[in-house]
Amino acid sequence: MSGDAQGLAGALAAARSESRAALIGYYPAGFPTLEGGIRAVIAMVEGGCDIIEIGLPHSDPVLDGPIIQTADDIALRGGIRISGVLRTVREVRAATGVPVLCMTYWNPVDRYGPERFAAELAEAGGAGCILPDLPLEESEQWRKAAERHGLATVFVVAPSSKDERIAAITAAGSGFVYAASLMGVTGTRESVSRDAADLVRRVRATTPLPVCVGLGVSNAVQASEVATFADGVIVGSAFVRRVLEHSDDEAAALRELRELAADLTRGARNRG
């Protein structure tokens, strides 16, 4: 079975045709439970997310902030495995129809087998994979496996990246380019980095791929700001925080997720 890279391209093109940014929601599989996580992501789509990133929880998430680290710890204690991540992708895709990517550190994929992981992610209906710690120079095996199975390979660029490096990364990637708006780990911020707009401009000079901005967006005002210069707004920690804050009341957590997604969607549609 071929993956859903075309669906990803279609969702980004649809947002562009409506003169808005796509809302991309990140959520770790298995948090607070496998089934609870699936329900949470479906609520995010019901609120307005155009595209979903499912995180594969890791025991040493060096690029993630404390909110996602806490969620990963809960998921790992609950026994989440790659099979559960793939089940989450499959069930979210089947229930919502939106493109679903997997975001993971390279080590679990390398241990599982890149060809096997690509084949099973595609079979689950996945659209692609974001591997933030996979160096471009070591990515050929994965990129070839992903291409064989119809999956996009999304690379991450940062403000510290040199222009030549950005050009090499965007030439190898597909789907979209993930522009990290702030250096360092993920997490909600009070304001979006001024570096973000400049980074998007630099990326656009190298590729026709859509450019989506993440690492710090947590409210409609920030989403609107990012939407003025980016093709997509990526939000993760803000969603996870809502569930952590309502750990004893799933109905309230799901309501908060829908409301946050709706608020962010309004921001992504308001390009100033």
C-alpha positions, -999 to 999 in steps of 0.1 A, spaced: 0 0 0 12 35 -9 14 62 17 -5 95 16 21 120 5 -3 132 -21 -30 138 6 -5 160 24 3 180 -7 -34 184 -13 -42 196 22 -15 223 20 -26 233 -15 -63 236 -3 -53 259 25 -32 280 0 -62 282 -24 -83 296 5 -56 323 13 -49 308 47 -22 288 65 -28 252 73 -31 242 109 -9 213 118 -14 197 152 12 176 170 3 150 196 22 121 212 8 86 207 -3 68 239 -9 99 260 -27 97 284 -35 62 271 -35 47 236 -73 50 232 -74 84 249 -47 97 226 -67 87 196 -98 104 209 -77 135 217 -63 138 181 -98 133 166 -110 162 188 -82 183 174 -93 176 139 -129 183 148 -117 217 160 -100 225 127 -66 208 123 -59 202 87 -29 179 92 -18 158 122 17 149 134 17 118 157 47 117 179 66 85 188 74 89 225 111 87 233 129 81 266 153 110 259 135 136 239 163 161 238 145 184 213 113 186 233 103 209 261 90 199 295 53 196 285 59 170 257 86 153 279 59 148 306 35 134 281 61 111 266 69 98 301 33 90 307 29 73 273 61 52 279 50 42 314 17 31 298 36 8 274 34 26 241 53 9 213 57 15 176 27 -8 170 6 16 191 19 46 172 10 29 139 -24 21 153 -29 57 162 -20 68 127 -44 43 112 -74 51 134 -70 88 132 -66 87 94 -97 64 91 -118 85 114 -109 119 100 -95 116 65 -68 142 72 -32 135 64 -12 120 93 25 122 96 48 105 122 73 126 141 101 106 157 137 105 166 158 84 143 170 58 168 137 39 171 133 38 133 168 26 128 164 -2 153 130 -12 139 143 -11 103 138 18 80 123 -2 52 99 -20 76 89 12 93 82 30 60 62 0 47 41 -2 79 36 36 82 23 36 46 1 6 52 -14 25 82 -23 54 59 5 77 70 15 106 48 51 109 58 77 113 85 95 141 103 129 130 117 144 161 134 177 145 145 185 126 113 214 143 96 210 149 59 242 130 52 228 99 68 193 101 54 196 84 20 185 49 32 154 64 48 145 88 20 147 59 -6 124 37 16 100 66 21 98 73 -16 92 37 -24 62 37 -1 47 70 -10 58 89 21 70 124 24 103 131 43 101 164 61 133 180 72 137 206 99 157 239 94 166 264 121 177 301 121 212 290 127 213 270 94 235 285 67 219 293 34 239 265 16 228 240 42 191 251 38 194 246 1 208 211 5 181 201 30 152 214 9 166 197 -22 164 164 -3 131 168 15 95 165 4 60 173 16 70 206 33 99 222 52 96 224 90 110 258 100 119 259 137 110 295 147 131 294 179 164 278 186 163 249 211 135 228 225 98 229 217 73 246 239 48 274 240 62 309 240 49 344 248 58 357 213 69 342 181 106 347 172 114 375 148 138 350 132 109 330 119 98 353 91 135 357 80 140 319 81 109 313 60 121 339 34 155 322 33 139 288 28 116 300 1 146 312 -19 157 276 -22 125 256 -29 89 256 -41 79 233 -12 55 248 14 72 261 45 55 255 79 66 271 112 66 254 146 82 256 180 64 282 200 29 289 186 2 285 213 -26 310 206 -46 326 178 -26 358 178 6 339 173 -10 317 146 -22 348 128 13 363 129 29 331 115 1 328 89 12 362 73 45 346 61 42 308 63 21 281 46 14 262 78 13 267 116 25 238 137 12 236 173 21 208 197 28 218 234 -3 239 237 -25 209 228 -7 186 252 -9 211 280 -47 212 278 -48 174 284 -23 176 312 -44 203 329 -75 181 327 -60 147 335 -89 138 356 -117 149 332 -114 135 297 -146 153 285 -132 186 296 -99 179 279 -115 170 246 -137 202 248 -105 222 254 -88 206 225 -116 214 201 -118 250 214 -81 255 211 -80 241 175 -109 263 165 -92 293 180 -59 285 162 -78 279 130 -93 314 132 -59 328 137 -45 309 107 -73 323 85 -66 358 97 -35 369 78 -37 405 90 
